[in-house]
């Protein structure tokens, strides 16, 4: 195997939402792989906006706003109308979320060392006083870990759903065809939502026997846990929860297996 292009001859499924897959696509191509873009996530505004409008009107009554993803940042400022405003302190999870916030002209007041909810609250709660008011702006599929931990610590955390995550209809047919034609060597998952949508498709079309030899890479432990809970065998999960780290770990996995004379699973 050419060490300069360790992913040569590998076809790699990217399930990330449309418009957010460029970095992962470029990383795969740079290492010789062929990216297959089949977004399993699509993002929309909530059907009912009453709660969102109320929380936005009360923004300045909060001490902190928490944004947990690039989507959360983009939808938050879309709802604000992209007008420059004085806002409460802002906490984000992840370097990509921090970068998205900077694009909107704001600097994060807190970024945790660990890019998962459990690690976030362990650090973030030390910044709160009893009675501190926090607004968590999130998607409809986000877990309740953050709000529960903040409330248990004696502060007050309100949650508001500012976007919904759905499965794009056009992706299902394309994914089924790729799997049945054995055109996928590696599948990458960047969230539990991508895993869950994949599992829905797999169940509807009885694809279990088609994926035994496919390498599965997850961006972090939450996505990996979701996959393993439903019987998927996760081969790659990096210690740093970014797409670059996932690709680097994937390459290490492939090179190590190649030295042992292995092939696809």
CORPE-V72154 format. One record per residue. N is the residue number from 1. RES is the residue in one letter. SS is DSSP state (h for helix, s for strand, l for the rest). Layout:
n=N res=RES ss=SS
n=N res=RES ss=SS
This chain:
n=1 res=X ss=l
n=2 res=X ss=l
n=3 res=X ss=h
n=4 res=X ss=h
n=5 res=X ss=h
n=6 res=X ss=l
n=7 res=X ss=l
n=8 res=X ss=l
n=9 res=X ss=l
n=10 res=X ss=l
n=11 res=X ss=s
n=12 res=X ss=s
n=13 res=X ss=s
n=14 res=X ss=s
n=15 res=X ss=l
n=16 res=X ss=l
n=17 res=X ss=l
n=18 res=X ss=l
n=19 res=X ss=l
n=20 res=X ss=l
n=21 res=X ss=l
n=22 res=X ss=h
n=23 res=X ss=h
n=24 res=X ss=h
n=25 res=X ss=h
n=26 res=X ss=h
n=27 res=X ss=h
n=28 res=X ss=h
n=29 res=X ss=h
n=30 res=X ss=h
n=31 res=X ss=l
n=32 res=X ss=l
n=33 res=X ss=l
n=34 res=X ss=s
n=35 res=X ss=s
n=36 res=X ss=s
n=37 res=X ss=s
n=38 res=X ss=l
n=39 res=X ss=l
n=40 res=X ss=l
n=41 res=X ss=l
n=42 res=X ss=s
n=43 res=X ss=s
n=44 res=X ss=s
n=45 res=X ss=l
n=46 res=X ss=l
n=47 res=X ss=l
n=48 res=X ss=l
n=49 res=X ss=l
n=50 res=X ss=h
n=51 res=X ss=h
n=52 res=X ss=h
n=53 res=X ss=h
n=54 res=X ss=h
n=55 res=X ss=h
n=56 res=X ss=h
n=57 res=X ss=h
n=58 res=X ss=l
n=59 res=X ss=h
n=60 res=X ss=h
n=61 res=X ss=h
n=62 res=X ss=l
n=63 res=X ss=l
n=64 res=X ss=s
n=65 res=X ss=s
n=66 res=X ss=s
n=67 res=X ss=s
n=68 res=X ss=l
n=69 res=X ss=l
n=70 res=X ss=h
n=71 res=X ss=h
n=72 res=X ss=h
n=73 res=X ss=h
n=74 res=X ss=h
n=75 res=X ss=h
n=76 res=X ss=h
n=77 res=X ss=h
n=78 res=X ss=h
n=79 res=X ss=h
n=80 res=X ss=h
n=81 res=X ss=l
n=82 res=X ss=l
n=83 res=X ss=l
n=84 res=X ss=l
n=85 res=X ss=l
n=86 res=X ss=l
n=87 res=X ss=l
n=88 res=X ss=l
n=89 res=X ss=s
n=90 res=X ss=s
n=91 res=X ss=s
n=92 res=X ss=s
n=93 res=X ss=l
n=94 res=X ss=l
n=95 res=X ss=h
n=96 res=X ss=h
n=97 res=X ss=h
n=98 res=X ss=h
n=99 res=X ss=h
n=100 res=X ss=h
n=101 res=X ss=h
n=102 res=X ss=h
n=103 res=X ss=h
n=104 res=X ss=l
n=105 res=X ss=l
n=106 res=X ss=l
n=107 res=X ss=l
n=108 res=X ss=l
n=109 res=X ss=l
n=110 res=X ss=s
n=111 res=X ss=s
n=112 res=X ss=l
n=113 res=X ss=l
n=114 res=X ss=l
n=115 res=X ss=l
n=116 res=X ss=l
n=117 res=X ss=h
n=118 res=X ss=h
n=119 res=X ss=h
n=120 res=X ss=h
n=121 res=X ss=h
n=122 res=X ss=h
n=123 res=X ss=h
n=124 res=X ss=h
n=125 res=X ss=h
n=126 res=X ss=h
n=127 res=X ss=h
n=128 res=X ss=l
n=129 res=X ss=l
n=130 res=X ss=l
n=131 res=X ss=l
n=132 res=X ss=l
n=133 res=X ss=s
n=134 res=X ss=s
n=135 res=X ss=s
n=136 res=X ss=s
n=137 res=X ss=s
n=138 res=X ss=s
n=139 res=X ss=s
n=140 res=X ss=l
n=141 res=X ss=l
n=142 res=X ss=l
n=143 res=X ss=l
n=144 res=X ss=l
n=145 res=X ss=h
n=146 res=X ss=h
n=147 res=X ss=h
n=148 res=X ss=h
n=149 res=X ss=h
n=150 res=X ss=h
n=151 res=X ss=h
n=152 res=X ss=h
n=153 res=X ss=l
n=154 res=X ss=l
n=155 res=X ss=l
n=156 res=X ss=s
n=157 res=X ss=s
n=158 res=X ss=s
n=159 res=X ss=s
n=160 res=X ss=s
n=161 res=X ss=s
n=162 res=X ss=s
n=163 res=X ss=s
n=164 res=X ss=s
n=165 res=X ss=s
n=166 res=X ss=s
n=167 res=X ss=l
n=168 res=X ss=l
n=169 res=X ss=h
n=170 res=X ss=h
n=171 res=X ss=h
n=172 res=X ss=h
n=173 res=X ss=h
n=174 res=X ss=h
n=175 res=X ss=h
n=176 res=X ss=h
n=177 res=X ss=h
n=178 res=X ss=h
n=179 res=X ss=h
n=180 res=X ss=h
n=181 res=X ss=l
n=182 res=X ss=l
n=183 res=X ss=l
n=184 res=X ss=l
n=185 res=X ss=l
n=186 res=X ss=s
n=187 res=X ss=s
n=188 res=X ss=s
n=189 res=X ss=s
n=190 res=X ss=l
n=191 res=X ss=l
n=192 res=X ss=h
n=193 res=X ss=h
n=194 res=X ss=h
n=195 res=X ss=h
n=196 res=X ss=h
n=197 res=X ss=h
n=198 res=X ss=h
n=199 res=X ss=h
n=200 res=X ss=h
n=201 res=X ss=h
n=202 res=X ss=h
n=203 res=X ss=h
n=204 res=X ss=h
n=205 res=X ss=l
n=206 res=X ss=l
n=207 res=X ss=l
n=208 res=X ss=h
n=209 res=X ss=h
n=210 res=X ss=h
n=211 res=X ss=l
n=212 res=X ss=l
n=213 res=X ss=l
n=214 res=X ss=l
n=215 res=X ss=s
n=216 res=X ss=s
n=217 res=X ss=s
n=218 res=X ss=s
n=219 res=X ss=l
n=220 res=X ss=l
n=221 res=X ss=h
n=222 res=X ss=h
n=223 res=X ss=h
n=224 res=X ss=h
n=225 res=X ss=h
n=226 res=X ss=h
n=227 res=X ss=h
n=228 res=X ss=h
n=229 res=X ss=h
n=230 res=X ss=l
n=231 res=X ss=l
n=232 res=X ss=l
n=233 res=X ss=l
n=234 res=X ss=l
n=235 res=X ss=l
n=236 res=X ss=s
n=237 res=X ss=s
n=238 res=X ss=l
n=239 res=X ss=l
n=240 res=X ss=l
n=241 res=X ss=l
n=242 res=X ss=l
n=243 res=X ss=h
n=244 res=X ss=h
n=245 res=X ss=h
n=246 res=X ss=h
n=247 res=X ss=h
n=248 res=X ss=h
n=249 res=X ss=h
n=250 res=X ss=h
n=251 res=X ss=h
n=252 res=X ss=h
n=253 res=X ss=h
n=254 res=X ss=h
n=255 res=X ss=h
n=256 res=X ss=h
n=257 res=X ss=h
n=258 res=X ss=h
n=259 res=X ss=h
n=260 res=X ss=l
n=261 res=X ss=l
n=262 res=X ss=l
n=263 res=X ss=l
n=264 res=X ss=l
n=265 res=X ss=l
